[in-house]
Amino acid sequence: MLIKDIPYDADKDFTLVSIMPSGSLPFVAGEKTGARTLAEFVAYARKAEKVNVGTYGAGSYAHMAIVEMNRQYGLNIEAVHYRGEAPMWTDLAGGFIDGAHGSYSAALSVLHSGCGRAVAVSRRRMLTLPDVPSFAEQGTTSPIFKLAGFQCCAVPKGTPPEIIQKLSNLLVEGGKTEKLRQLMKSFGVDDTAMTFEETQKLYREESPIWL
């Protein structure tokens, strides 16, 4: 479990109405590594005396991805946890860390400047980075690399089903507007709000992995 002693039980206290995926996250190799693919970054990590990769917080998806890379490839990458993404990408651009794993929108300045290159993305390919394969496409085996990061709308357990369905319908309809789709695209997010049924299915499939 990522966080111990939380004061609520997600399964008993809440009903998830709609999951809003936060999009795939690019894993960016620093310019000094010379890596253009995940395999090349792994090769760099095996040869280098010390390798540091930034995350946006301890216990985050990025942290778990580094742990799983170490496990699968026999590496000793050190996860450097930042309080937010801005300082992490600044350090990557300055060559102080070897790589970073975070959101597309926050990584844009590094990607555009050439200070870093996206060598893999979580879950699946992104419309904004169509030529960058996912971790799974490049041979990773852990289910961690296929998880969907998300925000969600939840209500207290016992909320009437008709209210839950109405909220779900409103969120799904809102996600179909062109204005919202363009906004989400600017953040590298390809999907909008999921229906109640899709939300329940995703939660059943992926919650055991997060735990």
N, C-alpha and C positions, 0 to 999 in steps of 0.2 A: 504494500500500500504506500502511495506517495506521501500522504499526510496522515499522521496518527492523531488520535484523540480529537477529531473534529466534532463539534457540538450538535451534529444532526446526522440522520441516516437518509441518504439520498433516495433509497428505494422505499423506505417507509413513510417519509415525511413529504415527498414531492411527487408530482406527476409531470413528466416532460411533455410539453405541448408541441414544440417545434425546435428542431436542431438547425442552426444556421452555420454551415461549415465555414471555417476561417481560411480555407485554401491550403494548398501545398506550400511547404517551406523550403527555400533553396539552401543547400549546403554549399558555401562559397569557400573556395581555396584561395589563399593569399597569393599574390603575384610571385613572391619569392619561392613558392613551392614548385612553380612551373607546371602544376597539374592541370590537365584538361578533362580528365575523367576521374571517376571514383577509384579505379584501379591504380591510376598514376598517383593519386593522393595517398593511397595505402602504401604504395612502393616508397614514396617520400617519407612517410611516417616510420617505415621499417628501418630506413637508413639514417634518419636524423637522430641526433643525440637526445633531443627533447622536442616534443610537439605539443602545442597548446591550441585548443579550439574554444572559441567563445560561445556561451549560451546566454539566454535572456533570463536565467534564473535556475537555482538548484531545484531539482524535481520536475523541471519542465520537459516537454517533448524533446527539445534539443539535447538536454542532459542525458535522457534515456537513449537517444540515438548514438551518442558518443560511447556510452557504456556498451551498447550492443556491437558497435564497430570494434571496440577493443576485444570483446568476447569472441566474435567471429573470426577476426583476422590476427588475433594474438598480438595486438598493439598495446601501447601504454600511453595513449593520448590523454593529456590532462585537460579536464573541463574547467574553463575559467568562467565563473558565474558573474554576470554583470547585473546592475540594478537598472534594467532597461536596455534597449537596443542601441540607442544613439552612441554611447561611449564604446560599445562593442565594435560597431562598424568603423568608428574613428580609429580605434586601435588596429583593426585589420588593415585599413588604408595606410596606416603608418608603419606597418610591418612588425608590430609588437606581438601579434599572435599569428598563427599559421593558417587559421581558418575560422569560420563563424557560421552558425546555423540559426536562421531567424526568418522574419517576414520579408516578402518581396519588396514591399513599399519602402521599408527601412533600408534595404540593401541596395536600392537603385543607384545611389550616388557612387557606391563602390563598383557596381557592375558597369556603369557608364564610364567611369574614369579609367577602367582597366586595372585598378588596384587589386581586383579579385575576380575570379571566374566561377560561375555556378557549375559544379561538377555532378550534382545530383539533386533531386527534389523528393520530398516525402510523398507518400501515398501514390500519386500518379502525375503524369506530365501536365504542365500548366499551359494555358493558351498564350500567356505572356512570355513563356520560355519554352516554346515547342520543341526545340532541338536538344533540350537537356533531359536525359532519361531519369526515371525514378530510381531510387535505391534498389528496389526489387528487380527492375529490368537489368541492373548491373550485378545481380548475383547475391544480394543480401537475403538471408533466410529468416530472420526474426520477424514475427508479425508486427513488432513495434513500428517498422518502417512503412506499414500499410495503414496505420491508424489515421482517423479523421479528426483533426483538431476542430473545435467548434465553440460557438457561443450557443446558449439555448434559452428558450422561454419556458419557465416552469411555474406551476401553480401548486398550492397546498393540496395534499391528499384529501380526497373527499369532495373536490370541486365537481359540480354537476357535469356530466358528460356533454350536454348540449353547449355549455360555456366553453369547455375544452375544444370542442369541434369548431365553434365559431371563431375562437382565437386562432386556431390552426389555419382555418380558411383565410382569415384576414392576412396573416403573415405570408402565406403562400401567394396570395393575389398581389400583395405589395411587392414581392420579389420579382414579379413578372413585368413591372414597369421598366421602360427603357432607361429612364433617369437612374434608377437604382442599379440596373445592370451595368451601366457605364461607370457608375461610382465604384461598384465592386470590382470591375475590371481594372480600374486604376490601382487597386490594392492587390491585384493578382489573385482575386477570389473568383473562381469560375462558377460556383454553385450558390443558389439562394436558399431561402427557407424550405425545409422539408415538411411534408405532410405529417400528421400525427402518426399514421401507420408506418411511414418510412422511418420516423424518429424512433419509434419503439423497436423496430427491427434492428436499426443500427446500434442502439443502446444494448440490446440483448447480445449482439454479436461481438461488440468491442469492449464492453465494460469489464469482462473477465481479464482481458489483456492489460488494461490500465491498472487493474488491481494486482 
